[in-house]
Amino acid sequence: MKCFEKTFLMIMGLMMFISLSACSSDNVISGNDEGAEESSNGGNTEGSTSLSESVENNADIVSTDVSTNLTKIDSTKWSYNSEDDVYYQIGISYCEKPADESYETLAVFVPGAYMNATDNGDGTYTCEMNEEANINGYTALTAPIVMPINTPGYSAQSALTSYASFSDYMNAGFIYVHAGCRGRDAGAPAGVTDLKAAVRYIRYSDDTVPGDAESIFTFGMSGGGAQSSLMGSTGDSDLYEPYLKEIGAVEGISDAVLGSMCWCPITNLDTADEAYEWMLGTTRNDLSEEEQAISDRLAEAFAAYINEAGIKDENGNVLTLEESEQGIYQTGSYYEYMKSVIEGSLNNFLADTSFPYDASSSQDQFGDHGGGAMPYGGGPGNGEEPQENSPDHSEGNSSQVNFEEIDDIQRTGSSSSLSLSGTYETAQDYIDALNANGEWVVYDSDSNTVTISDISSFVKNLKSASKSLGAFDQLDAGQGENTLFGYGDGNGTHFDSILAEILTDLNNEYASDYVSDLTKTDSVGNAVDVRLNMYTPLYYLLESSKGFGDSTVAKYWRIRTGINQGDCALSTEMNLALALKNYSTVESVDFETVWGQGHTQAERTGNSTDNFISWVEECTR
């Protein structure tokens, strides 16, 4: 009878998979290891749910070929923090063959109300899920799971070694999972590989820990925002399989997530150098003749890319760039769309701001230095030594974090040539200050709205280049992204094939270095072009790309960026948002670029933690 019931459940699971395949991003699991077999037969672990109950509560995909020797999260080993009323476990291995044991463990934090606990007498507790408790409308079975990706500059995320308070998330009724992961010194795709392994393990342990394993949301800033965007766009990608096998990740379970929160995601690195020169290159004024030629060629290459990429606006119109009389690509529908995004950002600022307005007290006003509170725990690291968890990072609204001081990215200066400070009595006063170097903003006081003359004037005043030529693939391979695409030895490697071709045509001294680096292969035999695709969301999102449709893409997205940052061109976030809006299985894309803010956890109003929590609630109601 049990055999019949088990077969029936498998068949039902396959039927549900077929009916939901267009938007599926998740797996409910059964296993072929000892713990999983017990679970499929009703379970003998206190607090676990049976397979049939899991199917009923998480009816997406039933996998019958889970393979792992890892044990599930042990329900007899919970610790308890009475002050916060939180049960937690730290130091949980999420892969069988970790490349770096000091990083590849996770920690789980659960609101106390979700547990019925028995004191073991040794400082630990045996817990069963209390399925009746309700926090903020969630139960132990429906609570969303949030995962921070605190990896500025694609650095490592340290594993937690002691309790950290995440009260904002506990009070919201969320489950908080902190997964340590390797950083850029380990080489791409190590960081995302580790995070995927952690997601698989959490799903594998779904019946032993509270939380809805089909409602996982990642969130991060800068390089963390980039890796959050990758977690959202690369779910179940076959390209990651050999790397997941290398570290012994759970097999047969989805690593897709439901939602991705990205602040200032430094991503789409395949054309990042080109985009940077197209938008910001005109602000460079100290280039040699050869360097200027490189900059111009990169800008032209970006225009060629846009005209082949097939990026569409919200109405499905393909956006393109056109060559003007001057021979530059600063006209066309793509140009006009970006101009409208800039105008929209300033108009939102005027709508949000009450005058008199003190620009000096504004968070990160026209600067690159981040002022947003970091809403997640774990100090940054670059793949060297584990970092102790900093108290400043343990609570969402407790600290002000300057990301540029910790990401170890090479910058040459500020992105703003216009200084605004002091108090502006009226909106017109503020607009006059923007026009101090020449009029480029036209203000209509009746409607309290603006238009701008051109993108170049905006860039000249507020978004100048703050990185050297080859902003991401630096000529001397000394940039953080060069290390990211290295081979685990901490040395930089070139990865931009377009730049390599330009340097070769110009007989540049660095050309041979680029050509040589592009042919190197990693431990699974992949050259850098494959690894670059794995770290490029648009590779999976654009119909013109080979990887289109080869992954399970998150349904919900929230993207925020400071429009004044000099770390990347505005096209980075804009293209990502547009590609997502035109991707068939994506249900919601909430995108804003925030006026007056730079490389920070930019928000129009409120703070990043509260806004993130509210967004997750909107997605899961």
Secondary structure, 3 states (H helix, E strand, C coil): CHHHHHHHHHHHHHHHHHHHCCCCCCCEEEECCHHHHHHHCCCCCCCCCCHHHHHHHCCCCEEEEEECCCCCCCCCCEEEECCCCEEEEEEEECCCCCCCCCCCEEEEEEEHHHEEEEECCCCCEEEEECCCCCECCECCCCCCEEEEECCHHHCEECCCCCCCCCHHHHHCCCEEEEECECCHHHCCCHHHHHHHHHHHHHHHCHHHCCCCCCCEEEEEECHHHHHHHHHHHCECCHHHHHHHHHCCCCECCCCCCCEEEEECCCCCCCCHHHHHHHHHHHHCCCCCHHHHHHHHHHHHHHHHHHHHHCCECCCCCECCCECCCCCCCCECHHHHHHHHHHHHHHHHHHHHCCCCEEHHHCCCCCCCCCCCCCCCCCCEECCCCCCCCCHHHCCCCCCCCCHHHCCCCCCCCCCCCCCCCCEECCHHHHHHHHCCCCCCEEEECCCCEEEECCHHHHHHHHCCCCCCCCCCCCCCCCCHHHHHCCCCCCCCCCCCHHHHHHHHHCCCCCHHHHHHHCCCECCCCCEHHHHHHHCCHHHHHCCCCCCCCCCECCCEEEEEEECCCCCCCCHHHHHHHHHHHCCCCCCEEEEEEECCCCCCCCCCCCCHHHHHHHHHHHHHC
